[in-house]
Amino acid sequence: MRDPSKIHFPGQGADETVLMAIGRHPMALVKKVFVFFVGAVVPVAIFFVAEKYTTWLDDKTGFLYLVVVLLASLFYLYILLFIYHVWVDYYLDIWLVTNERVISIEQKGLFHREVSELRLDKIQDVSSEVKGFLPTIFKYGSLQVQTASEADKFYYTEVPNPEILTRQILELHEQYLMKHPGVASVPAEQKPAGEQEKKDETKTI
Amino acid sequence: MSIPPLIFLIIYVVLVGIFFILSILNFYHIIRFGFLRPASIIITLVYLALMAVIILLTFRILNQINWSQPIEINLPFISSP
């Protein structure tokens, strides 16, 4: 989790404090860049095989050597670009939990950014799920926050320690209701892990 | 059949130019939407360093090529008559 005290966002209220800044688990990044790292080894292997077992690359001023070097250079530049872009996409996905609301910010590609918010008093259900070998080992999973409206659900995947975050969000919800007693809302309930409702109208993040 | 190697260099430079444009777009997003922290700055600097290394290494490897002199297209798997 990132340091929330250093985060200020546009539209932040005067009395609004960022309490949690939740980014995706690093495994979300590792899973995506792993393939690129494996692919980066391929040209090196081909080069060593060609250098050792053939005479194709003996002429350092020849056509084939020139083409191979330029292609390899472009290949590595674009792999580097794709890895950086995956990291930017990972870095810019964040959930901010303030003392008033939950704000989800998701970067979907270079020219698509989705920002949604949910007031703490509107929360009805909070549930978490950890499913799979890697999520179990590295303790990450999904988090779902639902409001009274069937259409409004926040679904955040690859979040670190989702069970802990579930409890923390519920505590903030209850604190908000205590501070604003005039707000008419039924206290939210935490659903047991593994029980999830349909995701037909869910905003998946 | 011979061909001036400058053609390949031009194609390479054009593709590197596209690479730079896409890189600048990513920098823009990090600066505008990212919470600039030491980690993001370091990763961006590492990215720039690796980019520079690849490009400089490429030109160093191809230092021996005379770009104005046509080179013969000799493909090892195609035997000349």
HADDOCK unambig.tbl for C-alpha pairs under 7 A between the chains (distance, minus, plus):
assign (segid A and resid 7 and name CA) (segid B and resid 35 and name CA) 6.89 0.50 0.50
assign (segid A and resid 56 and name CA) (segid B and resid 76 and name CA) 6.45 0.50 0.50
assign (segid A and resid 61 and name CA) (segid B and resid 64 and name CA) 6.30 0.50 0.50
assign (segid A and resid 61 and name CA) (segid B and resid 65 and name CA) 5.23 0.50 0.50
assign (segid A and resid 62 and name CA) (segid B and resid 71 and name CA) 6.69 0.50 0.50
assign (segid A and resid 63 and name CA) (segid B and resid 71 and name CA) 6.25 0.50 0.50
assign (segid A and resid 63 and name CA) (segid B and resid 72 and name CA) 6.54 0.50 0.50
assign (segid A and resid 63 and name CA) (segid B and resid 73 and name CA) 5.67 0.50 0.50
assign (segid A and resid 63 and name CA) (segid B and resid 74 and name CA) 6.75 0.50 0.50
assign (segid A and resid 64 and name CA) (segid B and resid 75 and name CA) 6.98 0.50 0.50
assign (segid A and resid 69 and name CA) (segid B and resid 58 and name CA) 6.88 0.50 0.50
assign (segid A and resid 70 and name CA) (segid B and resid 12 and name CA) 6.78 0.50 0.50
assign (segid A and resid 73 and name CA) (segid B and resid 54 and name CA) 6.46 0.50 0.50
assign (segid A and resid 73 and name CA) (segid B and resid 58 and name CA) 6.37 0.50 0.50
assign (segid A and resid 77 and name CA) (segid B and resid 51 and name CA) 6.51 0.50 0.50
assign (segid A and resid 78 and name CA) (segid B and resid 19 and name CA) 6.98 0.50 0.50
assign (segid A and resid 81 and name CA) (segid B and resid 23 and name CA) 6.76 0.50 0.50
assign (segid A and resid 85 and name CA) (segid B and resid 26 and name CA) 6.52 0.50 0.50
assign (segid A and resid 88 and name CA) (segid B and resid 26 and name CA) 6.98 0.50 0.50
assign (segid A and resid 88 and name CA) (segid B and resid 30 and name CA) 6.72 0.50 0.50
assign (segid A and resid 92 and name CA) (segid B and resid 33 and name CA) 6.94 0.50 0.50
assign (segid A and resid 92 and name CA) (segid B and resid 34 and name CA) 5.89 0.50 0.50
